[in-house]
Amino acid sequence: MIKIGDQVETIDDAIKGTVIKVAQEDITILTEDDFEMSFHPRELVVTGNSMAGTHVSFESVARAKNEKESSKPKKNVRIKPKERVQPAMEVDLHIHKLVNSTKQLSNYDMLTIQLDTAKRQLDFAIKKRIQRIVFIHGIGDGVLRAELEYLFKRYDNLKFYDADFQKYGRGATEVYIFQNKTP
């Protein structure tokens, strides 16, 4: 039984994190890279906290993976065309989403935190071969947006443009990452 606070790892991918939400058929984790991701309970193996002192062996991971594969439905799930083009990742750069308190931070400190977060998430997406990211920066005075554009121009393998106006208004930029054919 997976509980909030458990350290978990996915069976199919090298994703580790902490459980932050448990629903009946949906477990939400906060990854080591500060992403929230949802999984089916059969896709996860508890590696810490509630099972403190218990060792997770290769056999238990293999058993869990076999159980998952045997319980998979054998039908193809059709992805609607609209869902195919949806961004795989959203990064909210509003400062109140990144830090608990801004009382001791100067504007420079806040901008630095936001840019570091953007660079870290962009590098993560490139490493994990995620093709589309939306950076939500808000409207404001346009300083963060200008700095983000400067950051994006330093990468050869991406293009950026205003994100979907209906969903984000003018306060978001979408980045498309060109994937190399060779790993």
Steps between C-alpha positions, in 0.01 A plus 500: 500500500655828386459797734576872484865560585623166362809504283415319175658406171333413170531151362544594133703822524778643716264736681517537878294721727288555807128422509299822549148382411327163508174437316339164431663431161741796487814572702657846458870533578740792518809391307858576598490771230193670657242374251160367599421179316211254533525123479286194550591323827628195304761721329671592829720324755539642852868551582492699823315657799206271580717197427801633690736215570361291213731433210354511149657215308538447129259207526223714655538759223496226234192342661319837508589565137370157393176557693457836329563358153261208553221733615535744208200521272587364158309762299649801324404833649434757231644843570285781368681738263445795734663312789801414284604862467450597864818603682650218702621733772405828667739702715343777710767762570290722725726562800236403757493153340876462536573627855310509827569866574639792302554729799881473504543490120591789273360524147837373372483198733145417387594532131805279556286230667251513213770478232684219680172307522430559129850385398484192725155399366607564139813286545284231662260503202788473254651212697163317524416577134187697584415698186274780622515714812292799601670751729236705682663832584208741529478843339654747746768737367639241258838462671466125561368445148797687349747302712330172400531592133870573554536156668314320220715664230807332650363157397537387138245220513182691589257764388268704720181694446196632690300218657131439430327834564166341594659293774779726630428851375817699422690377805656178368761387250503157339829334413530229236811284527632337184596143585814353346453168323808352667502462880 
